[in-house]
């Protein structure tokens, strides 16, 4: 699942507005909006602050596309 969809879904299930989530996570409202809009470059520490509220954190995930670097 994409991060933007995950955060929006968790936020809605918790009956939180974007402002509520920003305040509880200690990040700015703009950061929450950018995250939910799918901004590609976000600070991982701030993403983890948000995810921590839902019991999650960032971690490596195996890619499903052909982006694997061939070792020579």
PyMOL commands that set and color helices and strands:
alter all, ss='L'
color gray80, all
select helices_A, chain A and resi 3-13+18-25+29-36+44-52
alter helices_A, ss='H'
color red, helices_A
deselect
rebuild
show_as cartoon
